[in-house]
């Protein structure tokens, strides 16, 4: 069993047809395609095993139930019981025919299989650690996954006319300026953002919770077909996979990871868009929210993000651009060309002070590096230190 998924003739032929590779390279592609079939999105046990052993050896190890000696290899993976539970989840799907069908299904719809190490693999998803996707299935222009800048725009499915208007204005303006609009292909704000990007001949990515061969929602069949032609439709699930509630929630982490900034336009108090926002905040991505009428339940989630999660209030494309280009249109921030400086500026708030330790947690920079950069920023008048910590200054 342990090598059947890698050595099956039909699997190898389908992988070669899709990737044009042989030998070790096709082994890696097959292993990652197989992991996408075996696991649900974000399976941390599988992710940790792959991180430690590599996709090919992790697959052999996982499929060999008697590999007790190999357990010693993975001191940082998970407890034995977690791996045992993982195998119980994976084994019912360990069928070479399922992998062959996934690979052939991708070929039939003109999709590509991307794996880490490919030129178009988006490094941002690697920030998800052991919950990163094992592979990505893509219909359309794969270079868009690494094009700059990329902005994730999400919001309510049951959007109002106000929300649709703002989403179209912001997404259209950003796309016209060259930004890639990332969203989930759903009704409401997602659809408005995608259509606006396409309407200005811009670039857009739709992240799906099912296979890229399945248009969901079905009412967006034509929209998703346009995106596959003018942009790209992306999923970590293999062709043939159906969307489920869990997969929508897991998909949200990819939307947040692919975007260099995330903007929420209309969201109810318990909207799934807040899940995306939470992932963006956890990844240290700039997070923005568009305010709405205080009486509108459709904007209650956005107001919650502004009040409780230090999201930036954005009302235009220009203000969204400032999220990944700190200082754009502001006289109080110096030009940010140093990657460390950009990360620090992203971590700073203009409303709430933060100590160096918190800025280190948010930015991933060493405290000593932050102290040095804060000194430079203070000289430029871009930051100020108060009793409760450091914060960005606001231009008049």
C-alpha positions in Angstrom: 0.0 0.0 0.0 2.7 2.5 0.9 4.1 2.9 -2.6 0.9 2.1 -4.6 -0.1 5.7 -4.9 3.3 6.7 -6.2 3.9 3.7 -8.5 0.5 3.2 -10.0 0.9 3.4 -13.8 -2.4 5.3 -14.4 -1.5 7.9 -11.7 2.0 8.4 -13.2 0.7 8.7 -16.7 -1.9 11.3 -15.6 0.7 13.3 -13.7 3.1 13.3 -16.6 0.3 14.5 -18.9 -0.5 17.3 -16.6 3.0 18.3 -15.5 5.2 17.0 -18.3 7.7 15.6 -15.7 9.2 12.3 -14.9 11.3 10.8 -12.2 11.7 12.5 -8.8 9.9 15.7 -10.1 6.7 13.8 -10.9 7.0 11.9 -7.6 6.7 15.2 -5.8 3.8 16.3 -7.9 2.0 13.0 -7.4 2.6 13.0 -3.6 1.2 16.5 -3.3 -1.8 15.8 -5.5 -2.4 12.7 -3.4 -2.2 14.7 -0.2 -4.8 17.1 -1.5 -7.1 14.1 -2.1 -6.4 12.4 1.2 -6.8 15.4 3.5 -9.3 18.2 4.2 -7.9 21.7 3.8 -5.6 22.9 6.6 -4.9 19.4 8.1 -2.1 20.3 10.5 -1.0 16.8 11.2 -0.4 16.1 7.5 1.2 19.5 7.2 3.6 18.9 10.0 4.5 15.5 8.6 5.2 16.9 5.2 7.2 19.8 6.6 9.5 17.3 8.4 9.8 14.5 6.0 8.9 16.0 2.6 5.8 15.2 0.6 7.0 11.9 -0.9 8.5 10.4 2.3 5.6 11.7 4.4 3.2 9.9 2.1 5.1 6.6 2.3 5.3 6.9 6.0 1.6 7.7 6.4 0.5 4.8 4.3 2.7 2.3 6.1 0.8 1.5 9.2 3.6 -0.6 10.7 6.3 2.0 10.5 6.9 2.3 14.3 10.6 2.8 13.8 9.9 5.8 11.7 8.0 7.5 14.5 11.3 8.5 16.0 12.2 10.5 13.0 9.3 13.0 13.7 10.0 14.4 17.1 8.3 17.6 16.3 5.4 16.4 14.2 2.5 15.5 16.6 1.9 13.0 19.3 1.5 9.4 18.2 -2.2 9.4 18.8 -2.6 12.5 16.6 -0.8 10.7 13.7 -2.8 7.5 14.3 -6.0 9.6 14.1 -4.7 11.2 11.0 -4.2 7.9 9.3 -7.8 6.9 10.2 -8.9 10.0 8.3 -6.6 9.5 5.3 -6.8 5.8 4.6 -10.4 5.7 3.4 -9.4 8.0 0.6 -6.1 6.3 -0.3 -7.2 5.0 -3.7 -5.0 5.5 -6.7 -8.2 5.9 -8.9 -9.2 9.0 -6.9 -5.8 10.6 -7.6 -5.9 9.6 -11.3 -9.4 11.1 -11.6 -8.2 14.3 -9.9 -5.3 14.7 -12.3 -7.3 13.8 -15.4 -10.1 16.1 -14.3 -7.6 18.9 -14.1 -6.3 18.1 -17.6 -9.8 18.1 -19.0 -10.6 21.6 -17.8 -7.2 23.0 -18.6 -6.1 23.4 -15.0 -2.6 23.3 -13.7 -1.2 21.7 -10.5 1.1 24.1 -8.6 3.4 22.8 -5.9 6.0 24.5 -3.7 9.1 25.2 -5.7 7.2 26.1 -8.9 7.8 29.5 -10.3 4.2 30.6 -9.8 3.8 29.2 -6.3 2.7 32.0 -4.0 5.1 32.3 -1.1 2.4 34.1 1.0 0.5 30.8 1.6 3.7 29.3 3.2 3.1 31.7 6.1 0.2 29.4 7.1 2.9 26.9 8.3 1.6 23.4 8.9 -1.8 24.6 7.7 -0.5 25.7 4.3 -2.0 24.0 1.2 -0.2 20.9 -0.1 -0.8 22.0 -3.7 -3.0 24.4 -5.6 -5.1 23.6 -8.6 -5.4 26.6 -11.0 -7.5 27.4 -14.0 -6.2 30.5 -15.7 -3.1 32.7 -15.4 -0.9 31.2 -12.7 1.5 34.1 -12.7 -1.2 36.2 -11.0 -0.6 34.3 -7.8 2.7 36.0 -7.5 1.9 39.3 -9.1 2.1 42.5 -7.0 0.2 44.0 -5.5 -2.7 41.6 -4.5 -5.6 42.9 -2.4 -8.2 40.6 -0.9 -11.7 42.1 -0.9 -14.4 40.2 1.0 -17.8 40.9 2.5 -21.4 39.9 2.9 -23.2 37.5 0.5 -26.5 39.3 1.2 -24.9 42.7 0.4 -26.8 46.0 0.1 -26.8 48.4 -2.8 -24.4 50.5 -0.7 -22.0 47.6 -0.2 -22.0 46.6 -3.9 -21.4 50.2 -4.9 -18.4 50.7 -2.6 -17.0 47.2 -3.5 -17.2 48.1 -7.2 -15.7 51.5 -6.8 -12.7 50.3 -4.7 -12.0 47.1 -6.6 -12.4 48.8 -10.0 -10.1 51.6 -9.1 -7.5 49.3 -7.6 -7.7 46.9 -10.6 -7.4 49.8 -13.0 -4.2 50.7 -11.2 -2.7 47.2 -11.7 -3.7 45.5 -8.4 -4.8 41.9 -8.5 -8.2 41.6 -6.8 -8.5 38.4 -4.7 -11.9 37.2 -3.5 -14.0 34.1 -3.0 -16.3 34.0 -6.1 -19.5 34.2 -3.9 -22.6 36.3 -4.3 -22.6 39.8 -2.9 -19.4 41.7 -2.2 -17.2 39.0 -3.8 -19.1 39.0 -7.1 -19.1 42.8 -7.2 -15.4 43.0 -6.7 -14.6 40.4 -9.3 -17.0 42.1 -11.9 -15.5 45.5 -11.2 -12.0 44.2 -11.8 -13.0 42.4 -15.1 -15.0 45.5 -16.1 -11.8 47.6 -16.3 -9.8 44.7 -18.0 -8.1 44.2 -14.6 -6.8 41.1 -13.0 -8.6 39.0 -10.4 -8.3 35.7 -8.5 -11.3 33.6 -7.3 -10.5 31.2 -4.4 -13.0 28.3 -4.4 -14.1 25.9 -1.6 -14.5 23.0 -4.1 -12.7 21.8 -7.2 -11.9 24.3 -10.0 -14.0 22.2 -12.4 -17.2 23.0 -10.4 -18.8 26.4 -10.6 -20.1 27.3 -7.2 -22.4 29.1 -6.7 -24.0 27.9 -9.9 -25.4 31.3 -10.5 -21.8 32.5 -11.0 -21.0 30.0 -13.7 -20.5 32.6 -16.3 -18.6 34.9 -14.0 -16.2 32.1 -12.9 -15.7 31.2 -16.6 -14.7 34.8 -17.3 -12.4 34.8 -14.4 -10.7 31.6 -15.6 -10.2 33.3 -19.0 -9.1 36.8 -17.8 -7.7 35.9 -14.4 -7.5 32.7 -12.5 -9.7 30.3 -10.5 -7.9 28.6 -7.6 -8.5 25.8 -5.1 -6.5 23.6 -2.9 -9.1 20.9 -3.4 -8.8 18.5 -6.3 -11.2 18.5 -9.3 -14.4 16.8 -8.4 -14.4 18.0 -4.8 -17.7 19.5 -3.6 -17.8 22.7 -1.4 -18.8 22.2 2.2 -19.3 24.5 5.1 -15.9 23.5 6.6 -14.2 24.0 3.3 -15.5 27.6 3.0 -14.1 28.4 6.3 -10.8 26.8 5.4 -10.8 28.6 2.1 -10.9 31.9 3.9 -7.3 31.5 5.2 -6.1 31.2 1.6 -7.8 34.5 0.7 -6.1 36.2 3.6 -2.7 34.6 2.8 -2.8 35.4 -0.9 -3.6 39.1 -0.3 -1.0 41.5 0.7 -3.8 43.4 2.4 -7.4 42.5 3.2 -10.4 44.8 3.1 -13.8 43.9 4.5 -16.8 45.7 2.8 -20.0 45.0 4.7 -20.1 42.1 7.1 -22.7 41.1 9.7 -21.9 40.6 13.3 -21.1 36.9 12.7 -20.2 37.1 9.0 -17.8 34.6 7.5 -15.8 37.6 6.3 -14.7 38.1 9.9 -13.1 34.7 9.7 -11.0 35.9 6.8 -10.2 39.1 8.7 -9.0 37.0 11.6 -6.7 35.0 9.4 -5.3 38.2 7.9 -4.7 39.7 11.3 -3.0 36.4 12.5 -0.7 36.5 9.5 0.2 40.1 10.1 -1.4 41.3 6.9 -2.8 44.9 6.9 -6.5 44.8 7.6 -9.0 47.4 6.5 -12.8 47.8 7.0 -15.3 50.0 5.3 -17.7 51.7 7.6 -21.4 51.7 7.0 -24.5 53.3 8.5 -24.5 52.7 12.2 -28.1 51.4 11.9 -27.1 48.8 9.3 -26.8 45.2 10.5 -24.9 44.5 7.3 -22.0 46.7 8.5 -22.0 45.6 12.2 -19.1 43.3 11.5 -17.0 46.0 9.9 -17.7 48.3 12.9 -16.6 45.5 15.2 -13.3 45.1 13.2 -12.7 48.9 13.6 -13.5 48.9 17.3 -12.0 45.6 18.5 -9.4 44.5 16.0 -7.6 47.7 15.1 -8.6 47.5 11.5 -8.0 50.6 9.4 -10.9 52.6 8.3 -10.9 52.7 4.5 -13.3 54.6 2.3 -11.5 54.7 -1.1 -8.9 52.9 -3.2 -6.3 55.5 -2.3 -6.7 54.6 1.4 -6.5 50.9 0.6 -3.2 51.5 -1.3 -1.8 53.1 1.8 -2.2 49.8 3.5 0.6 48.2 1.5 2.4 51.4 0.6 2.7 53.2 4.0 3.0 57.0 3.5 1.2 57.1 0.1 -0.4 60.5 0.1 0.8 61.3 3.6 3.5 63.8 4.5 4.1 62.2 7.9 5.6 58.9 6.8 8.9 58.5 5.0 9.1 56.4 1.8 9.3 52.8 2.8 11.7 50.8 0.7 13.2 48.6 3.4 11.1 45.4 3.8 11.7 45.6 7.6 10.4 49.1 7.7 7.3 48.2 5.7 6.6 45.3 8.2 7.0 47.6 11.1 4.8 50.3 9.7 2.2 47.7 9.0 2.3 46.6 12.6 2.0 50.1 14.0 -1.4 51.6 14.7 -2.3 55.3 14.4 -4.9 55.0 17.2 -3.5 52.6 19.7 0.0 52.6 21.2 2.0 49.3 21.2 5.1 48.4 23.1 8.1 47.0 21.3 7.3 43.5 22.5 3.9 43.6 20.8 5.3 45.2 17.7 7.8 42.3 17.6 5.0 39.8 17.8 3.0 41.5 15.1 5.9 42.1 12.6 8.1 39.1 13.3 11.1 41.4 13.6 13.7 41.2 16.5 13.1 43.8 19.3 16.6 45.3 18.6 15.8 45.8 15.0 12.5 47.5 15.9 14.2 49.8 18.3 16.6 51.0 15.6 13.8 51.5 13.0 11.6 53.3 15.5 14.5 55.8 16.1 14.6 56.5 12.4 10.9 56.9 12.1 10.7 59.2 15.1 13.3 61.5 13.6 11.1 61.6 10.5 8.1 62.4 12.6 6.3 59.3 11.4 5.9 57.8 14.9 5.5 59.1 18.4 5.9 57.4 21.8 3.2 57.9 24.5 2.5 56.3 27.8 0.9 53.3 26.2 3.6 52.7 23.6 4.5 53.6 20.0 2.0 54.7 17.4 2.0 56.1 13.9 1.4 59.9 13.6 -1.5 61.1 11.5 -0.9 63.8 9.0 -3.0 66.9 9.2 
